[in-house]
Amino acid sequence: MIEHDTPDPSRLRFIAMDMDGTILDDGYQLSAHVAQTLRALQNKGKKLIIATGRIYASAHEFLQGAFEPDGFVCTNGADIYGPNGVRIASHHIPQEAMPALIDASRRHSALVCCYIGDNWIYERYSDMVAFYEQRSGMKGIQRSFDSLSGEDVLKFLAIGPHEELLAIREEIAQKASRLLETVFSHSTMLEIMAGGVSKRRGLEECLEYFGGTMEETIAFGDAENDLEMLKAVGVGVAMGNAHASIQAEVPHVTESVDEDGVARFLERLFGI
């Protein structure tokens, strides 16, 4: 646990947090300790915001019965929701980027899938389909990507060896860098969204809805797709299980997800 200075808890109205690797462990479980701490702070007037690569349906499903977030920044910032699932904003993949994405998906062996509404779709079956069904909590649908013309696509996701994902990222940068944003949520998972989409931007939009600012926010995360957000908020906290390169760029580091790092940091900060 590393803290370079002592934040002023009185100015922090919002608590933003990633899910996988931050409040959900490798078995996609949320500890009772973390849930209890978050509920206690929510009861004291703090607003809880989930900032995740998951779509709303998947994120909400995994938190049911534990606590009810005030807002959701989903799909890495492509979809933003307020209370009761009210959509605040959407930033989906432009149609002109689809040919480059489809071509890249067919040139590599990684599992490439996309989200349309509450459904995730893959064109070519692989062993990774079962893994991602467990992770997302949702059954995939096999369908030709050629049939996606005119559909409102939230994001693409490539799952496979890191070196192969780097090649996909480079290919997308060469063909459609102006139209698309790529970021790793895990070394084996490359997220692909519309250009300019990020958790930082999504969180800013969510906070604007609540009349809040980034300076009034503490945020937790563990991966590259969290980094921009962690560096922009009033108090950014990397998890103890985050890669050293992530920890090095964030002012605070807490215990790992397996050690209930989010709860421990919040308890120290707010004295609960």
C-alpha positions as CSV (number, residue, x, y, z in Angstrom):
1,M,0.0,0.0,0.0
2,I,1.5,3.4,-1.1
3,E,0.1,6.8,-0.4
4,H,2.2,9.8,-1.5
5,D,0.0,12.3,0.3
6,T,-3.1,12.4,2.5
7,P,-6.2,13.2,0.5
8,D,-8.9,15.5,2.0
9,P,-11.9,13.2,2.4
10,S,-14.3,16.1,2.9
11,R,-14.1,17.2,-0.7
12,L,-14.7,13.7,-2.2
13,R,-18.4,13.2,-3.1
14,F,-18.0,10.4,-5.7
15,I,-16.4,7.0,-5.7
16,A,-15.7,5.5,-9.1
17,M,-14.4,1.9,-9.6
18,D,-13.6,-0.6,-12.2
19,M,-15.0,-4.1,-11.8
20,D,-12.8,-6.9,-12.9
21,G,-9.5,-7.0,-11.0
22,T,-10.7,-4.1,-8.8
23,I,-13.9,-5.1,-7.0
24,L,-14.3,-8.5,-8.7
25,D,-11.7,-11.2,-8.2
26,D,-10.5,-13.8,-10.7
27,G,-13.6,-15.8,-9.9
28,Y,-15.8,-12.8,-10.7
29,Q,-16.8,-12.6,-7.0
30,L,-17.4,-9.4,-5.0
31,S,-16.4,-9.7,-1.3
32,A,-18.9,-9.0,1.4
33,H,-16.3,-6.6,3.0
34,V,-16.1,-4.4,-0.1
35,A,-19.9,-4.4,-0.6
36,Q,-20.5,-3.5,3.0
37,T,-18.0,-0.6,2.9
38,L,-19.5,0.8,-0.3
39,R,-23.0,0.6,1.1
40,A,-21.9,2.4,4.3
41,L,-20.4,5.3,2.3
42,Q,-23.4,5.5,0.0
43,N,-25.6,5.8,3.1
44,K,-23.4,8.7,4.2
45,G,-24.2,10.5,0.9
46,K,-21.3,9.4,-1.4
47,K,-22.3,8.5,-4.9
48,L,-21.0,5.2,-6.3
49,I,-20.1,5.0,-10.0
50,I,-19.1,1.8,-11.8
51,A,-16.5,2.4,-14.6
52,T,-16.2,-0.9,-16.5
53,G,-15.5,-2.5,-19.9
54,R,-18.7,-4.5,-19.3
55,I,-22.0,-3.6,-20.9
56,Y,-24.7,-2.4,-18.5
57,A,-26.6,-5.7,-18.4
58,S,-23.5,-7.7,-17.4
59,A,-22.3,-5.1,-14.9
60,H,-25.7,-4.8,-13.2
61,E,-26.1,-8.6,-13.1
62,F,-22.8,-9.2,-11.2
63,L,-23.6,-6.5,-8.6
64,Q,-27.3,-7.4,-7.9
65,G,-27.9,-8.0,-4.2
66,A,-24.6,-6.4,-3.2
67,F,-25.1,-2.7,-3.7
68,E,-26.9,-0.5,-6.3
69,P,-24.6,2.0,-8.0
70,D,-25.8,5.5,-8.6
71,G,-24.3,5.6,-12.1
72,F,-22.6,3.3,-14.6
73,V,-19.8,4.2,-17.1
74,C,-20.1,1.0,-19.3
75,T,-18.2,-0.4,-22.3
76,N,-15.2,1.7,-21.4
77,G,-17.2,4.9,-21.7
78,A,-19.3,4.1,-24.8
79,D,-22.5,4.0,-22.7
80,I,-23.2,6.0,-19.6
81,Y,-26.2,5.4,-17.3
82,G,-27.7,7.2,-14.3
83,P,-30.0,5.8,-11.6
84,N,-32.4,3.0,-12.6
85,G,-30.6,2.4,-15.9
86,V,-31.4,5.7,-17.5
87,R,-29.0,6.2,-20.4
88,I,-27.2,9.5,-20.2
89,A,-25.0,9.3,-23.3
90,S,-23.8,6.9,-26.0
91,H,-20.8,6.9,-28.3
92,H,-20.9,3.9,-30.6
93,I,-18.6,2.6,-33.4
94,P,-18.9,4.6,-36.6
95,Q,-20.1,2.5,-39.6
96,E,-17.1,3.7,-41.7
97,A,-14.8,1.8,-39.3
98,M,-16.5,-1.5,-39.7
99,P,-14.6,-2.8,-42.8
100,A,-11.3,-2.3,-41.1
101,L,-12.5,-4.1,-38.0
102,I,-14.0,-7.0,-39.9
103,D,-10.9,-7.4,-42.0
104,A,-8.6,-7.4,-38.9
105,S,-10.9,-10.0,-37.2
106,R,-10.4,-12.4,-40.1
107,R,-6.7,-11.9,-40.4
108,H,-5.9,-13.2,-36.9
109,S,-6.7,-16.3,-34.8
110,A,-7.8,-14.3,-31.7
111,L,-11.4,-14.5,-30.7
112,V,-13.0,-11.2,-32.0
113,C,-16.5,-10.4,-30.8
114,C,-18.7,-7.3,-30.7
115,Y,-21.6,-6.0,-28.7
116,I,-25.0,-4.9,-30.0
117,G,-27.4,-4.0,-27.3
118,D,-27.3,-6.7,-24.6
119,N,-25.9,-9.3,-27.0
120,W,-22.3,-10.2,-27.8
121,I,-21.6,-11.7,-31.2
122,Y,-18.7,-13.7,-32.6
123,E,-18.1,-14.8,-36.2
124,R,-15.6,-17.6,-35.7
125,Y,-15.9,-20.1,-32.8
126,S,-12.9,-20.8,-30.6
127,D,-12.2,-22.3,-27.2
128,M,-12.2,-18.7,-25.8
129,V,-16.0,-18.5,-26.3
130,A,-16.7,-20.6,-23.2
131,F,-14.2,-18.5,-21.2
132,Y,-15.9,-15.3,-22.2
133,E,-19.4,-16.6,-21.6
134,Q,-18.4,-17.3,-18.0
135,R,-16.7,-13.9,-17.6
136,S,-19.6,-11.9,-19.1
137,G,-22.3,-14.1,-17.6
138,M,-24.0,-14.1,-21.1
139,K,-24.3,-16.5,-24.0
140,G,-22.6,-15.5,-27.2
141,I,-24.3,-15.5,-30.6
142,Q,-22.5,-16.8,-33.7
143,R,-23.2,-14.6,-36.7
144,S,-21.4,-13.4,-39.8
145,F,-19.9,-9.9,-39.3
146,D,-21.0,-9.1,-42.9
147,S,-24.6,-9.0,-41.5
148,L,-23.7,-6.1,-39.1
149,S,-24.1,-3.4,-41.6
150,G,-26.4,-0.6,-40.2
151,E,-26.3,-2.1,-36.7
152,D,-25.5,0.0,-33.6
153,V,-22.2,-1.6,-32.4
154,L,-21.1,-0.7,-28.8
155,K,-17.5,-2.1,-29.1
156,F,-15.3,-4.8,-30.5
157,L,-13.2,-7.0,-28.2
158,A,-10.3,-9.2,-29.2
159,I,-9.2,-12.0,-26.8
160,G,-6.0,-13.9,-27.3
161,P,-2.2,-13.9,-26.8
162,H,-0.8,-10.4,-26.1
163,E,1.6,-10.3,-29.0
164,E,-1.3,-11.1,-31.4
165,L,-3.4,-8.4,-29.9
166,L,-0.6,-5.9,-30.3
167,A,-0.6,-6.8,-34.0
168,I,-4.3,-6.2,-34.2
169,R,-3.9,-2.9,-32.5
170,E,-1.2,-1.8,-34.9
171,E,-3.3,-2.8,-37.9
172,I,-6.3,-0.8,-36.6
173,A,-4.0,2.2,-35.9
174,Q,-2.8,2.1,-39.5
175,K,-6.3,1.7,-41.1
176,A,-8.7,3.6,-38.8
177,S,-6.8,5.5,-36.1
178,R,-9.0,8.6,-36.5
179,L,-12.2,6.5,-36.1
180,L,-11.3,4.0,-33.3
181,E,-9.8,3.9,-29.9
182,T,-8.0,0.8,-28.6
183,V,-7.0,0.0,-25.0
184,F,-6.1,-3.1,-23.0
185,S,-8.4,-4.2,-20.1
186,H,-6.1,-7.2,-19.6
187,S,-3.0,-8.4,-21.3
188,T,-5.1,-10.9,-23.2
189,M,-8.1,-8.6,-23.9
190,L,-8.0,-5.6,-26.4
191,E,-11.0,-3.3,-26.2
192,I,-11.9,-1.4,-29.4
193,M,-14.3,1.6,-29.2
194,A,-15.2,4.7,-31.2
195,G,-12.5,7.3,-31.4
196,G,-12.3,9.5,-28.3
197,V,-14.2,7.0,-26.1
198,S,-12.5,6.3,-22.7
199,K,-13.5,5.8,-19.1
200,R,-12.2,9.3,-18.3
201,R,-14.6,10.9,-20.8
202,G,-17.4,8.7,-19.7
203,L,-16.9,9.5,-16.1
204,E,-16.8,13.2,-16.9
205,E,-20.2,12.9,-18.6
206,C,-21.6,10.8,-15.7
207,L,-20.4,13.4,-13.1
208,E,-21.8,16.3,-15.2
209,Y,-25.2,14.5,-14.9
210,F,-24.9,14.5,-11.1
211,G,-23.5,18.1,-11.0
212,G,-20.0,16.8,-9.9
213,T,-16.4,17.2,-11.0
214,M,-13.4,14.9,-11.4
215,E,-11.7,16.8,-8.5
216,E,-14.5,15.6,-6.2
217,T,-13.9,12.0,-7.2
218,I,-11.8,9.1,-6.0
219,A,-11.3,6.3,-8.5
220,F,-9.9,2.7,-8.4
221,G,-8.6,0.6,-11.2
222,D,-6.0,-2.0,-12.2
223,A,-5.5,-1.9,-16.0
224,E,-4.5,0.3,-19.0
225,N,-8.1,1.1,-19.7
226,D,-8.3,2.7,-16.2
227,L,-5.1,4.7,-16.3
228,E,-6.4,7.9,-18.0
229,M,-9.3,8.0,-15.5
230,L,-7.0,7.4,-12.5
231,K,-4.7,10.2,-13.5
232,A,-7.6,12.7,-14.1
233,V,-9.6,12.4,-10.8
234,G,-8.9,14.1,-7.5
235,V,-7.6,10.9,-6.0
236,G,-6.5,8.0,-8.3
237,V,-5.8,4.6,-6.7
238,A,-4.2,1.6,-8.4
239,M,-4.8,-1.8,-7.1
240,G,-2.0,-3.9,-5.6
241,N,-2.6,-6.5,-8.4
242,A,-2.1,-3.8,-11.1
243,H,1.0,-4.1,-13.3
244,A,3.9,-2.1,-12.0
245,S,3.7,0.2,-15.0
246,I,0.2,1.2,-13.9
247,Q,1.1,1.6,-10.3
248,A,4.1,3.9,-11.2
249,E,1.8,6.4,-12.9
250,V,-0.9,6.7,-10.2
251,P,-0.5,8.7,-6.9
252,H,-1.8,5.9,-4.6
253,V,-1.6,2.2,-4.5
254,T,-3.8,0.0,-2.3
255,E,-3.9,-3.7,-1.5
256,S,-4.9,-6.2,-4.1
257,V,-8.4,-7.2,-5.0
258,D,-8.0,-10.4,-3.1
259,E,-7.1,-8.3,0.0
260,D,-10.2,-6.1,-0.4
261,G,-8.0,-3.2,-1.4
262,V,-10.9,-0.9,-2.3
263,A,-12.6,-1.3,1.1
264,R,-9.3,-0.9,3.0
265,F,-8.3,2.3,1.3
266,L,-11.8,3.8,1.7
267,E,-11.9,2.8,5.4
268,R,-8.6,4.5,6.0
269,L,-9.6,7.6,4.1
270,F,-13.0,8.1,5.5
271,G,-12.4,6.7,9.0
272,I,-15.1,4.0,8.9
